[in-house]
Amino acid sequence: MKRFDLSLYLVLDPELCRVIGMTETARLAVQGGATMVQLRDKQATTAGMIAAGLELKAALAGTGVPLIVNDDVEAAIAIGADGIHVGQDDMDAAIVRGRIGGDIILGLSVETEELARRVDATVVDYVGIGPVFATGTKPDHKPPVGFEGLARIAAISPVPAVAIGGLKGEHAGEVFSAGAKGLAVVSAICGQPDPLAATKLIAAEIARVTK
């Protein structure tokens, strides 16, 4: 049985994290309450992703927090990652599932209600819905869906949803009210002077709105 908690999902950005580093940022964020960590680096080679992922996996060992690899199936398998997240323009989810087997978490980005309708719950474990807001960390993103769009897409999805795109702790109430099971954050933790304190604040807000 795959167990995972989408409530505070950290997506690492190597550029934003460069001062403290991705591994240290992840370690501090998990200490502060992050429930999932995704390694995303669109510029990295597979070898680079594997090196970064192995370091992250070692840092997260024993925490129970899953390490998800963005997009690179080869790297995810080589790292022994807990999961992989793919977008609509990446490898087809059913093909990814065939490659990784049944035990690894598979996430899929969906930006529209139509895409949510096509999600196969026997293949995909969760969806990432967004962007909720425009965000500089992913300049080629699709048009923002807002909280109303998030609610419509989450209602259609047959699997749990995490919201992404320009989100901060202050948005937790609206994210959970819209039916998502969590919020994915990048700059709200990556690049903050104190990632531990930043994560604790978001975690506290999530706890407040979900109790």
PAZAMI-137963 format. One record per residue (C-alpha): residue number from 0; residue in three letters; chain; x negated, y negated, z. Coordinates in steps of 0.25 Angstrom, whole numbers, plus 2048, in hexadecimal, padded with zeros to 3 digits. Layout:
<pts>
<resi->NUM | resn->Ala | chain->A | c1->X | c2->Y | c3->Z>
...
</pts>
This chain:
<pts>
<resi->0 | resn->Met | chain->A | c1->800 | c2->800 | c3->800>
<resi->1 | resn->Lys | chain->A | c1->7FA | c2->7F3 | c3->7FC>
<resi->2 | resn->Arg | chain->A | c1->7FB | c2->7E8 | c3->807>
<resi->3 | resn->Phe | chain->A | c1->7F8 | c2->7DA | c3->805>
<resi->4 | resn->Asp | chain->A | c1->7FD | c2->7CC | c3->80A>
<resi->5 | resn->Leu | chain->A | c1->7FE | c2->7C1 | c3->800>
<resi->6 | resn->Ser | chain->A | c1->801 | c2->7B6 | c3->80A>
<resi->7 | resn->Leu | chain->A | c1->7F4 | c2->7AF | c3->809>
<resi->8 | resn->Tyr | chain->A | c1->7EC | c2->7B3 | c3->7FD>
<resi->9 | resn->Leu | chain->A | c1->7DF | c2->7AC | c3->7FA>
<resi->10 | resn->Val | chain->A | c1->7DA | c2->7AB | c3->7EC>
<resi->11 | resn->Leu | chain->A | c1->7CB | c2->7A8 | c3->7EC>
<resi->12 | resn->Asp | chain->A | c1->7C6 | c2->79E | c3->7E2>
<resi->13 | resn->Pro | chain->A | c1->7B6 | c2->79F | c3->7E0>
<resi->14 | resn->Glu | chain->A | c1->7B5 | c2->790 | c3->7DD>
<resi->15 | resn->Leu | chain->A | c1->7BE | c2->78B | c3->7E9>
<resi->16 | resn->Cys | chain->A | c1->7B7 | c2->795 | c3->7F2>
<resi->17 | resn->Arg | chain->A | c1->7A9 | c2->792 | c3->7EE>
<resi->18 | resn->Val | chain->A | c1->7A4 | c2->78A | c3->7FA>
<resi->19 | resn->Ile | chain->A | c1->7A8 | c2->795 | c3->804>
<resi->20 | resn->Gly | chain->A | c1->7A9 | c2->7A0 | c3->7FA>
<resi->21 | resn->Met | chain->A | c1->7B4 | c2->7AA | c3->7F6>
<resi->22 | resn->Thr | chain->A | c1->7B0 | c2->7B5 | c3->800>
<resi->23 | resn->Glu | chain->A | c1->7AF | c2->7AC | c3->80C>
<resi->24 | resn->Thr | chain->A | c1->7BC | c2->7A4 | c3->808>
<resi->25 | resn->Ala | chain->A | c1->7C3 | c2->7B2 | c3->808>
<resi->26 | resn->Arg | chain->A | c1->7BE | c2->7B6 | c3->815>
<resi->27 | resn->Leu | chain->A | c1->7C2 | c2->7AA | c3->81C>
<resi->28 | resn->Ala | chain->A | c1->7CF | c2->7A9 | c3->815>
<resi->29 | resn->Val | chain->A | c1->7D2 | c2->7B8 | c3->819>
<resi->30 | resn->Gln | chain->A | c1->7CE | c2->7B4 | c3->828>
<resi->31 | resn->Gly | chain->A | c1->7D8 | c2->7A9 | c3->827>
<resi->32 | resn->Gly | chain->A | c1->7E4 | c2->7B1 | c3->822>
<resi->33 | resn->Ala | chain->A | c1->7E2 | c2->7B3 | c3->813>
<resi->34 | resn->Thr | chain->A | c1->7EA | c2->7C0 | c3->80F>
<resi->35 | resn->Met | chain->A | c1->7E4 | c2->7C3 | c3->801>
<resi->36 | resn->Val | chain->A | c1->7D8 | c2->7BE | c3->7FA>
<resi->37 | resn->Gln | chain->A | c1->7D6 | c2->7BD | c3->7EB>
<resi->38 | resn->Leu | chain->A | c1->7C9 | c2->7BC | c3->7E3>
<resi->39 | resn->Arg | chain->A | c1->7CC | c2->7B3 | c3->7D7>
<resi->40 | resn->Asp | chain->A | c1->7C1 | c2->7AE | c3->7CE>
<resi->41 | resn->Lys | chain->A | c1->7C4 | c2->7AD | c3->7C0>
<resi->42 | resn->Gln | chain->A | c1->7B6 | c2->7A9 | c3->7BC>
<resi->43 | resn->Ala | chain->A | c1->7AF | c2->7B5 | c3->7C2>
<resi->44 | resn->Thr | chain->A | c1->7AA | c2->7C1 | c3->7BB>
<resi->45 | resn->Thr | chain->A | c1->7AF | c2->7CF | c3->7BF>
<resi->46 | resn->Ala | chain->A | c1->7A1 | c2->7D1 | c3->7C6>
<resi->47 | resn->Gly | chain->A | c1->7A3 | c2->7C4 | c3->7CD>
<resi->48 | resn->Met | chain->A | c1->7B1 | c2->7C7 | c3->7D2>
<resi->49 | resn->Ile | chain->A | c1->7AC | c2->7D5 | c3->7D7>
<resi->50 | resn->Ala | chain->A | c1->7A1 | c2->7CE | c3->7DF>
<resi->51 | resn->Ala | chain->A | c1->7AA | c2->7C4 | c3->7E5>
<resi->52 | resn->Gly | chain->A | c1->7B5 | c2->7CE | c3->7E8>
<resi->53 | resn->Leu | chain->A | c1->7AB | c2->7D8 | c3->7EF>
<resi->54 | resn->Glu | chain->A | c1->7A7 | c2->7CD | c3->7F8>
<resi->55 | resn->Leu | chain->A | c1->7B5 | c2->7C9 | c3->7FB>
<resi->56 | resn->Lys | chain->A | c1->7B9 | c2->7D7 | c3->7FD>
<resi->57 | resn->Ala | chain->A | c1->7AE | c2->7D9 | c3->808>
<resi->58 | resn->Ala | chain->A | c1->7B2 | c2->7CC | c3->80E>
<resi->59 | resn->Leu | chain->A | c1->7C1 | c2->7D0 | c3->80F>
<resi->60 | resn->Ala | chain->A | c1->7BE | c2->7DF | c3->814>
<resi->61 | resn->Gly | chain->A | c1->7C6 | c2->7E2 | c3->820>
<resi->62 | resn->Thr | chain->A | c1->7CF | c2->7D6 | c3->81F>
<resi->63 | resn->Gly | chain->A | c1->7DA | c2->7DD | c3->818>
<resi->64 | resn->Val | chain->A | c1->7DB | c2->7D2 | c3->80E>
<resi->65 | resn->Pro | chain->A | c1->7DC | c2->7D7 | c3->800>
<resi->66 | resn->Leu | chain->A | c1->7D2 | c2->7D2 | c3->7F6>
<resi->67 | resn->Ile | chain->A | c1->7D9 | c2->7CF | c3->7E8>
<resi->68 | resn->Val | chain->A | c1->7D1 | c2->7CD | c3->7DB>
<resi->69 | resn->Asn | chain->A | c1->7D6 | c2->7C3 | c3->7D1>
<resi->70 | resn->Asp | chain->A | c1->7D7 | c2->7C9 | c3->7C3>
<resi->71 | resn->Asp | chain->A | c1->7CB | c2->7D1 | c3->7C2>
<resi->72 | resn->Val | chain->A | c1->7CF | c2->7E0 | c3->7C2>
<resi->73 | resn->Glu | chain->A | c1->7C1 | c2->7E5 | c3->7C1>
<resi->74 | resn->Ala | chain->A | c1->7BC | c2->7DD | c3->7CC>
<resi->75 | resn->Ala | chain->A | c1->7C8 | c2->7E0 | c3->7D5>
<resi->76 | resn->Ile | chain->A | c1->7C5 | c2->7EF | c3->7D3>
<resi->77 | resn->Ala | chain->A | c1->7B6 | c2->7EE | c3->7D5>
<resi->78 | resn->Ile | chain->A | c1->7B8 | c2->7E6 | c3->7E2>
<resi->79 | resn->Gly | chain->A | c1->7C2 | c2->7EF | c3->7E8>
<resi->80 | resn->Ala | chain->A | c1->7CB | c2->7E3 | c3->7E9>
<resi->81 | resn->Asp | chain->A | c1->7D9 | c2->7E5 | c3->7F0>
<resi->82 | resn->Gly | chain->A | c1->7E0 | c2->7DF | c3->7E5>
<resi->83 | resn->Ile | chain->A | c1->7E0 | c2->7D7 | c3->7D7>
<resi->84 | resn->His | chain->A | c1->7E8 | c2->7CB | c3->7D3>
<resi->85 | resn->Val | chain->A | c1->7EA | c2->7C9 | c3->7C4>
<resi->86 | resn->Gly | chain->A | c1->7F1 | c2->7BE | c3->7BC>
<resi->87 | resn->Gln | chain->A | c1->7FA | c2->7BF | c3->7B0>
<resi->88 | resn->Asp | chain->A | c1->7EF | c2->7BC | c3->7A6>
<resi->89 | resn->Asp | chain->A | c1->7E6 | c2->7C7 | c3->7AD>
<resi->90 | resn->Met | chain->A | c1->7E7 | c2->7D6 | c3->7AB>
<resi->91 | resn->Asp | chain->A | c1->7F5 | c2->7DC | c3->7AB>
<resi->92 | resn->Ala | chain->A | c1->7F9 | c2->7E0 | c3->7B9>
<resi->93 | resn->Ala | chain->A | c1->7FD | c2->7EE | c3->7B6>
<resi->94 | resn->Ile | chain->A | c1->7EF | c2->7F0 | c3->7AF>
<resi->95 | resn->Val | chain->A | c1->7E9 | c2->7EB | c3->7BC>
<resi->96 | resn->Arg | chain->A | c1->7F1 | c2->7F4 | c3->7C4>
<resi->97 | resn->Gly | chain->A | c1->7EC | c2->800 | c3->7BC>
<resi->98 | resn->Arg | chain->A | c1->7DE | c2->7FC | c3->7BE>
<resi->99 | resn->Ile | chain->A | c1->7DE | c2->7F9 | c3->7CD>
<resi->100 | resn->Gly | chain->A | c1->7E7 | c2->804 | c3->7D1>
<resi->101 | resn->Gly | chain->A | c1->7F3 | c2->803 | c3->7DB>
<resi->102 | resn->Asp | chain->A | c1->7EC | c2->7FF | c3->7E8>
<resi->103 | resn->Ile | chain->A | c1->7E7 | c2->7F2 | c3->7E4>
<resi->104 | resn->Ile | chain->A | c1->7EF | c2->7E5 | c3->7E6>
<resi->105 | resn->Leu | chain->A | c1->7F3 | c2->7DF | c3->7D9>
<resi->106 | resn->Gly | chain->A | c1->7F8 | c2->7D0 | c3->7D8>
<resi->107 | resn->Leu | chain->A | c1->7FD | c2->7C9 | c3->7CC>
<resi->108 | resn->Ser | chain->A | c1->7FF | c2->7BA | c3->7C9>
<resi->109 | resn->Val | chain->A | c1->80D | c2->7B6 | c3->7C4>
<resi->110 | resn->Glu | chain->A | c1->811 | c2->7A8 | c3->7C0>
<resi->111 | resn->Thr | chain->A | c1->81F | c2->7AA | c3->7BB>
<resi->112 | resn->Glu | chain->A | c1->82C | c2->7B1 | c3->7BE>
<resi->113 | resn->Glu | chain->A | c1->82B | c2->7B9 | c3->7B2>
<resi->114 | resn->Leu | chain->A | c1->81D | c2->7BF | c3->7B6>
<resi->115 | resn->Ala | chain->A | c1->822 | c2->7C2 | c3->7C4>
<resi->116 | resn->Arg | chain->A | c1->82D | c2->7CA | c3->7BD>
<resi->117 | resn->Arg | chain->A | c1->823 | c2->7D2 | c3->7B6>
<resi->118 | resn->Val | chain->A | c1->81B | c2->7D6 | c3->7C2>
<resi->119 | resn->Asp | chain->A | c1->81B | c2->7E5 | c3->7C4>
<resi->120 | resn->Ala | chain->A | c1->81B | c2->7E8 | c3->7D3>
<resi->121 | resn->Thr | chain->A | c1->815 | c2->7F6 | c3->7D1>
<resi->122 | resn->Val | chain->A | c1->809 | c2->7EF | c3->7CB>
<resi->123 | resn->Val | chain->A | c1->807 | c2->7E2 | c3->7D2>
<resi->124 | resn->Asp | chain->A | c1->807 | c2->7E0 | c3->7E1>
<resi->125 | resn->Tyr | chain->A | c1->808 | c2->7D1 | c3->7E2>
<resi->126 | resn->Val | chain->A | c1->80A | c2->7C4 | c3->7D9>
<resi->127 | resn->Gly | chain->A | c1->803 | c2->7B7 | c3->7DA>
<resi->128 | resn->Ile | chain->A | c1->80D | c2->7AC | c3->7D6>
<resi->129 | resn->Gly | chain->A | c1->808 | c2->79F | c3->7D2>
<resi->130 | resn->Pro | chain->A | c1->803 | c2->795 | c3->7D0>
<resi->131 | resn->Val | chain->A | c1->80C | c2->78E | c3->7DA>
<resi->132 | resn->Phe | chain->A | c1->805 | c2->781 | c3->7D8>
<resi->133 | resn->Ala | chain->A | c1->7FA | c2->77D | c3->7CE>
<resi->134 | resn->Thr | chain->A | c1->7EC | c2->781 | c3->7D3>
<resi->135 | resn->Gly | chain->A | c1->7DE | c2->77D | c3->7CF>
<resi->136 | resn->Thr | chain->A | c1->7D9 | c2->78B | c3->7D3>
<resi->137 | resn->Lys | chain->A | c1->7DF | c2->791 | c3->7C7>
<resi->138 | resn->Pro | chain->A | c1->7DF | c2->786 | c3->7BC>
<resi->139 | resn->Asp | chain->A | c1->7E6 | c2->78F | c3->7B1>
<resi->140 | resn->His | chain->A | c1->7F2 | c2->793 | c3->7BA>
<resi->141 | resn->Lys | chain->A | c1->800 | c2->794 | c3->7B5>
<resi->142 | resn->Pro | chain->A | c1->80A | c2->789 | c3->7B8>
<resi->143 | resn->Pro | chain->A | c1->80D | c2->787 | c3->7C7>
<resi->144 | resn->Val | chain->A | c1->81A | c2->78E | c3->7CC>
<resi->145 | resn->Gly | chain->A | c1->81D | c2->787 | c3->7D9>
<resi->146 | resn->Phe | chain->A | c1->824 | c2->78D | c3->7E5>
<resi->147 | resn->Glu | chain->A | c1->831 | c2->78F | c3->7DD>
<resi->148 | resn->Gly | chain->A | c1->82A | c2->797 | c3->7D2>
<resi->149 | resn->Leu | chain->A | c1->822 | c2->79F | c3->7DD>
<resi->150 | resn->Ala | chain->A | c1->830 | c2->7A2 | c3->7E3>
<resi->151 | resn->Arg | chain->A | c1->836 | c2->7A6 | c3->7D6>
<resi->152 | resn->Ile | chain->A | c1->82A | c2->7AF | c3->7D2>
<resi->153 | resn->Ala | chain->A | c1->828 | c2->7B5 | c3->7E0>
<resi->154 | resn->Ala | chain->A | c1->837 | c2->7B9 | c3->7E0>
<resi->155 | resn->Ile | chain->A | c1->835 | c2->7C1 | c3->7D3>
<resi->156 | resn->Ser | chain->A | c1->828 | c2->7C8 | c3->7D6>
<resi->157 | resn->Pro | chain->A | c1->82A | c2->7D6 | c3->7DA>
<resi->158 | resn->Val | chain->A | c1->81D | c2->7D5 | c3->7E3>
<resi->159 | resn->Pro | chain->A | c1->818 | c2->7CB | c3->7ED>
<resi->160 | resn->Ala | chain->A | c1->813 | c2->7BE | c3->7E9>
<resi->161 | resn->Val | chain->A | c1->808 | c2->7B5 | c3->7ED>
<resi->162 | resn->Ala | chain->A | c1->809 | c2->7A6 | c3->7E8>
<resi->163 | resn->Ile | chain->A | c1->7FC | c2->79F | c3->7E3>
<resi->164 | resn->Gly | chain->A | c1->7F9 | c2->791 | c3->7DD>
<resi->165 | resn->Gly | chain->A | c1->7F5 | c2->785 | c3->7E5>
<resi->166 | resn->Leu | chain->A | c1->7FA | c2->78B | c3->7F2>
<resi->167 | resn->Lys | chain->A | c1->7F6 | c2->786 | c3->800>
<resi->168 | resn->Gly | chain->A | c1->7FB | c2->78A | c3->80E>
<resi->169 | resn->Glu | chain->A | c1->805 | c2->77F | c3->80E>
<resi->170 | resn->His | chain->A | c1->80D | c2->787 | c3->803>
<resi->171 | resn->Ala | chain->A | c1->80E | c2->794 | c3->80B>
<resi->172 | resn->Gly | chain->A | c1->81D | c2->791 | c3->80E>
<resi->173 | resn->Glu | chain->A | c1->821 | c2->78F | c3->800>
<resi->174 | resn->Val | chain->A | c1->819 | c2->79A | c3->7FB>
<resi->175 | resn->Phe | chain->A | c1->820 | c2->7A4 | c3->804>
<resi->176 | resn->Ser | chain->A | c1->82E | c2->79E | c3->803>
<resi->177 | resn->Ala | chain->A | c1->82C | c2->7A0 | c3->7F4>
<resi->178 | resn->Gly | chain->A | c1->82B | c2->7AF | c3->7F7>
<resi->179 | resn->Ala | chain->A | c1->81C | c2->7B1 | c3->7F5>
<resi->180 | resn->Lys | chain->A | c1->814 | c2->7BA | c3->7FF>
<resi->181 | resn->Gly | chain->A | c1->808 | c2->7B0 | c3->800>
<resi->182 | resn->Leu | chain->A | c1->800 | c2->7A5 | c3->7FA>
<resi->183 | resn->Ala | chain->A | c1->7F3 | c2->7A6 | c3->7F2>
<resi->184 | resn->Val | chain->A | c1->7EA | c2->79B | c3->7F5>
<resi->185 | resn->Val | chain->A | c1->7DD | c2->797 | c3->7EF>
<resi->186 | resn->Ser | chain->A | c1->7D8 | c2->789 | c3->7F2>
<resi->187 | resn->Ala | chain->A | c1->7E0 | c2->788 | c3->7FF>
<resi->188 | resn->Ile | chain->A | c1->7D5 | c2->792 | c3->804>
<resi->189 | resn->Cys | chain->A | c1->7CA | c2->792 | c3->7FA>
<resi->190 | resn->Gly | chain->A | c1->7C1 | c2->786 | c3->7FB>
<resi->191 | resn->Gln | chain->A | c1->7C7 | c2->781 | c3->808>
<resi->192 | resn->Pro | chain->A | c1->7BC | c2->77D | c3->812>
<resi->193 | resn->Asp | chain->A | c1->7C1 | c2->787 | c3->81C>
<resi->194 | resn->Pro | chain->A | c1->7C8 | c2->793 | c3->815>
<resi->195 | resn->Leu | chain->A | c1->7CB | c2->79A | c3->822>
<resi->196 | resn->Ala | chain->A | c1->7D3 | c2->78E | c3->828>
<resi->197 | resn->Ala | chain->A | c1->7DA | c2->78B | c3->81A>
<resi->198 | resn->Thr | chain->A | c1->7DE | c2->79A | c3->81A>
<resi->199 | resn->Lys | chain->A | c1->7E3 | c2->799 | c3->829>
<resi->200 | resn->Leu | chain->A | c1->7EC | c2->78D | c3->826>
<resi->201 | resn->Ile | chain->A | c1->7F2 | c2->794 | c3->81A>
<resi->202 | resn->Ala | chain->A | c1->7F4 | c2->7A1 | c3->821>
<resi->203 | resn->Ala | chain->A | c1->7FB | c2->79A | c3->82D>
<resi->204 | resn->Glu | chain->A | c1->804 | c2->793 | c3->823>
<resi->205 | resn->Ile | chain->A | c1->808 | c2->7A0 | c3->81D>
<resi->206 | resn->Ala | chain->A | c1->80A | c2->7A6 | c3->82B>
<resi->207 | resn->Arg | chain->A | c1->813 | c2->79A | c3->82E>
<resi->208 | resn->Val | chain->A | c1->81C | c2->79B | c3->822>
<resi->209 | resn->Thr | chain->A | c1->81D | c2->7AB | c3->822>
<resi->210 | resn->Lys | chain->A | c1->820 | c2->7AD | c3->831>
</pts>
